[in-house]
C-alpha cells in the first residue's frame, strides 16, 4: 500500500508565518474578552497587513475638488502604469497576483545620521495615517482624483536625521523578476530597478506623502503595494511604487524615464500645460471614469502644477520651468 502524499499547495496560497502567528494572538485575545481598537487616524498595533484590507483609520466623507468627482475604486485599481507588471494599462491588474508585498522593509541611508532599515508594520504603528484626496495627472494626458491614505514623507525621512549637506532624495523600487513578469524575459521596457528622485524641499513639502492605501484600504499590488510616493503637482511617473530604498544625497539622482528618453521626460516633471510632450499636447487631460470610462472620458484644461500652484509655486521661484521640465 502506497504511503499517503498530501495534496500540493502552491506557495502563493500558504499563509506567511508572521501573519499566522499574529492572527493566533488576536484570536486568543478575543477569546479572553480583550478589546482591540485603533487610535484615531492610526494603524492598529499588531494588525495583519494584506493587500486590499481595510485600514483602521477614522474615516469621514471623502473630500473632492469642487469641480471634480472622486474616481471610482474600480477605475483606480484597473487602469494603471506599473511597467514591472507590463506596459498595458490593465496589465498590472492582470499580472500582479503573484507579488508578495508583506512582510516588507525599506532602507533609509546616504547623508543621514541614523541610517536604518524600517519595517512597514512598525512604521504604521508609529505615525497616524492621513486621508489625502489629490488630483493625479499622468504624462499621457489622463487624470484621476484619488483618495489616498498615507504618511508625510518628511516624517519618514526625519527618522534617519538627514544631514545639512543632503539636497535630494533618491528612491528605488524592488526587483523581483520571479513575481514581476515585466522584469524578466526579452523585450523589457527599461532597465531595472526603477529609480526616481526629488529635491529635499519637494520631499519635505506637506503635500508629499508615502501612500500605504487608497479608499481606506491597503494598496493593491497594481497600485504600488505596500508603499508608494505621491507628489500631486507632478506627473504620475514620479510616483515610484513598491519602494525598497530612500537615499539622501547632495547630487541630483537619476530617474528612470529621464534615463530612457531625456528629451521627453525631465527630472522635475511638474505639471505644466505650456510645455508639450514631443508627441502630444499637455494643454488638456482626459478624466478617467467620467463620461466614457477608460477611452472616452471628458477632456478638461490642464492646470499649472496640477492645480496646486498656490501651495508649491514658491519652490520654483526664478527657475525656467520650460527648460527644467
C-alpha positions in Angstrom: 0.0 0.0 0.0 1.5 3.3 -1.0 2.3 6.0 1.5 -0.1 8.9 1.8 1.0 12.0 0.0 -0.6 15.3 1.0 -2.0 17.5 -1.8 0.3 20.1 -3.3 -0.5 23.6 -2.2 1.1 26.5 -4.2 3.4 28.7 -2.2 1.2 31.7 -3.1 -1.7 30.1 -1.1 0.3 29.4 2.1 -0.3 31.9 4.9 3.1 33.6 5.8 4.2 32.6 9.3 4.2 36.2 10.7 0.5 36.6 9.7 -0.5 33.2 11.1 1.2 34.0 14.5 -0.5 37.4 14.7 -3.9 36.0 13.9 -3.5 33.3 16.5 -2.6 36.0 19.1 -5.6 38.1 18.0 -8.0 35.2 18.4 -6.6 34.3 21.8 -7.2 37.9 22.9 -10.7 37.9 21.6 -11.4 34.7 23.4 -10.3 36.3 26.7 -12.6 39.2 26.1 -10.0 41.7 25.0 -11.0 44.8 23.1 -8.9 45.9 20.1 -9.3 49.5 18.7 -7.2 51.7 16.6 -6.2 55.1 17.8 -7.8 58.0 15.8 -6.1 58.0 12.4 -3.6 55.3 13.4 -2.8 51.8 12.3 -3.8 49.2 15.0 -0.7 47.7 16.7 -0.3 44.1 15.7 -2.9 44.3 12.9 -2.3 42.0 10.0 -1.4 43.5 6.6 -2.9 42.2 3.4 -3.5 43.9 0.2 -6.9 45.4 -0.1 -7.7 45.1 3.6 -9.5 48.0 5.4 -7.2 50.4 7.2 -8.3 51.1 10.7 -8.5 54.9 10.3 -11.2 57.2 11.4 -13.0 57.9 8.1 -15.2 60.8 7.3 -16.7 61.8 3.9 -14.2 61.5 1.1 -13.4 65.1 0.0 -13.0 66.0 -3.6 -12.0 69.1 -5.6 -15.0 71.4 -6.1 -15.1 70.7 -9.9 -14.4 67.0 -10.0 -15.8 63.7 -8.7 -13.6 61.2 -6.9 -12.6 58.4 -9.3 -14.1 55.0 -8.5 -12.1 52.3 -6.8 -12.7 50.1 -9.8 -11.2 52.5 -12.2 -8.3 53.5 -10.0 -7.3 49.8 -9.5 -7.8 48.6 -13.1 -6.1 51.4 -15.1 -2.5 51.7 -14.1 1.0 52.4 -15.2 3.3 49.8 -13.5 5.7 48.5 -16.1 7.1 45.9 -13.8 3.9 44.0 -14.5 3.5 45.0 -18.1 3.1 48.1 -20.4 -0.7 47.9 -20.9 -3.0 49.9 -18.7 -4.7 46.7 -17.4 -1.5 44.6 -17.3 -0.8 45.5 -13.6 -4.2 44.4 -12.6 -3.9 41.1 -14.6 -0.3 40.2 -13.9 0.4 41.3 -10.3 -1.3 38.4 -8.4 1.9 36.6 -7.5 3.6 39.7 -6.0 4.0 39.4 -2.2 4.1 42.9 -0.5 4.2 41.6 3.1 6.4 41.4 5.1 8.2 44.5 3.8 11.2 46.5 4.8 13.0 49.5 3.3 16.3 51.3 3.8 17.0 55.0 4.6 20.6 55.7 4.0 23.1 58.1 2.5 23.6 61.5 4.1 21.9 60.7 7.3 23.0 60.5 10.9 20.9 57.3 11.6 20.8 55.0 8.6 18.3 52.3 9.2 16.1 49.6 7.9 12.4 50.2 8.6 9.7 47.6 8.8 6.5 48.9 7.4 4.3 47.3 10.1 6.4 49.1 12.7 6.2 52.3 10.7 2.4 52.2 10.6 2.1 51.9 14.3 4.4 54.9 14.8 2.7 57.5 12.7 -1.0 58.5 12.3 -2.4 57.9 8.8 -3.8 60.8 6.9 -6.6 60.9 4.3 -5.4 62.9 1.3 -7.6 63.3 -1.8 -5.5 64.5 -4.7 -6.0 65.2 -8.4 -3.4 63.0 -10.1 -2.3 63.5 -13.7 -0.4 61.2 -15.9 2.0 62.4 -18.6 -0.1 60.5 -21.2 -2.7 63.3 -20.7 -5.2 61.5 -18.5 -6.1 62.1 -14.9 -7.9 60.7 -11.8 -9.0 62.1 -8.4 -7.7 59.6 -5.8 -8.4 59.4 -2.1 -5.0 58.3 -0.7 -4.1 57.2 2.8 -0.5 57.9 3.8 2.2 59.5 5.9 4.1 62.7 5.1 7.4 61.8 3.6 9.2 64.3 5.8 8.1 62.3 8.9 9.7 59.2 7.5 12.9 60.8 6.4 13.3 62.5 9.7 13.6 59.1 11.4 17.1 58.9 9.9 18.0 62.6 10.6 19.3 63.9 7.3 22.4 65.9 7.4 22.7 69.5 6.4 24.5 68.5 3.2 21.6 66.5 1.9 19.9 68.2 -1.0 18.0 65.3 -2.7 16.2 62.0 -2.0 16.8 59.1 -4.4 14.2 56.3 -4.5 14.5 52.7 -5.7 11.8 50.1 -6.3 12.0 46.4 -5.7 13.4 43.9 -8.2 11.7 40.5 -8.2 11.6 39.1 -11.7 10.0 35.9 -10.3 7.0 37.9 -9.1 7.1 40.8 -11.6 6.7 39.5 -15.2 7.7 42.8 -16.7 11.2 42.4 -15.2 12.0 39.2 -16.9 12.5 37.8 -20.4 13.1 39.6 -23.6 11.7 43.0 -24.6 11.8 44.5 -21.2 10.7 48.2 -21.4 13.5 49.7 -19.3 16.5 48.8 -17.1 15.6 47.7 -13.5 15.4 48.8 -10.8 13.1 51.7 -11.4 14.6 54.8 -9.8 13.3 58.3 -9.0 14.2 61.4 -7.1 13.1 64.6 -5.5 14.8 67.7 -4.2 14.7 67.6 -0.5 12.5 70.7 -0.2 10.0 68.9 -2.5 10.2 65.8 -0.4 9.6 67.8 2.8 6.6 69.7 1.4 3.4 68.9 3.4 1.6 67.7 0.2 4.2 64.9 -0.4 3.3 61.6 1.1 4.2 58.0 1.1 0.8 56.3 0.4 0.0 53.0 2.0 -3.6 52.8 0.9 -6.5 54.4 -1.0 -10.2 54.5 -0.4 -9.4 53.4 3.2 -7.9 50.1 2.1 -4.3 49.0 1.9 -2.8 49.3 -1.6 -3.4 46.5 -4.1 -0.4 45.2 -5.9 -1.2 47.0 -9.1 -1.4 50.3 -7.2 2.1 50.1 -5.7 1.8 47.9 -2.6 2.8 48.2 0.1 4.1 51.8 -0.2 4.5 54.4 -3.0 5.4 58.0 -3.4 2.6 60.6 -4.1 3.6 64.1 -5.3 0.3 65.6 -6.5 1.7 68.5 -8.5 3.9 66.3 -10.7 3.2 63.8 -13.5 2.5 60.3 -12.5 5.8 58.8 -13.4 7.4 60.5 -10.4 5.2 58.3 -8.1 7.6 55.4 -7.7 5.9 52.2 -6.3 6.9 49.3 -4.1 9.8 51.3 -2.6 12.7 49.5 -1.0 15.3 52.3 -0.6 15.5 56.0 0.1 18.9 57.6 -0.1 19.7 61.1 0.9 22.4 62.7 -1.3 23.9 66.0 -2.4 23.7 65.2 -6.1 20.6 65.1 -8.3 19.7 61.5 -8.6 18.8 59.7 -11.8 15.2 58.9 -12.7 14.3 56.0 -15.0 12.2 57.8 -17.6 14.7 60.6 -18.0 17.5 58.0 -18.5 15.3 56.2 -21.1 14.1 59.3 -23.0 15.6 62.5 -21.7 14.1 64.7 -24.5 10.6 63.7 -23.3 10.9 63.3 -19.5 12.8 65.7 -17.3 13.8 65.4 -13.6 11.2 67.8 -12.3 8.1 66.5 -14.1 6.0 69.4 -12.8 2.6 69.6 -14.5 2.9 72.4 -17.0 0.3 72.8 -19.7 2.6 75.2 -21.6 5.3 72.6 -22.2 4.0 70.0 -24.7 5.3 66.5 -24.7 7.2 65.9 -28.0 4.4 63.6 -29.2 1.2 65.2 -27.8 -0.1 68.4 -26.1 -0.3 68.8 -22.4 -2.9 71.5 -22.6 -5.8 69.3 -21.7 -6.4 65.9 -20.0 -8.9 63.1 -20.2 -10.7 62.3 -17.0 -10.8 58.6 -16.3 -14.2 57.3 -15.2 -16.3 60.3 -16.3 -18.4 60.2 -19.4 -16.9 57.2 -21.1 -14.7 55.0 -18.9 -11.1 54.5 -19.9 -11.3 55.6 -23.5 -14.0 58.3 -23.8 -13.7 60.5 -20.7 -14.3 64.2 -20.7 -11.4 66.4 -21.6 -10.7 69.4 -19.3 -7.9 72.1 -19.3 -4.7 71.1 -17.6 -3.9 73.3 -14.6 -0.4 74.6 -13.8 1.2 72.5 -11.1 -1.9 70.3 -11.5 -3.9 72.9 -9.6 -1.6 73.1 -6.6 0.3 76.3 -7.6 -0.7 78.3 -4.5 1.0 75.7 -2.4 4.1 74.8 -4.4 5.0 77.6 -6.9 7.3 79.2 -4.5 9.6 76.1 -4.6 10.5 77.1 -8.2 10.8 80.8 -8.0 13.3 82.1 -10.5 13.5 78.8 -12.4 12.8 78.5 -16.1 10.1 75.8 -16.0 10.3 75.2 -19.7 14.0 74.3 -19.5 13.5 72.5 -16.2 10.6 70.3 -17.3 
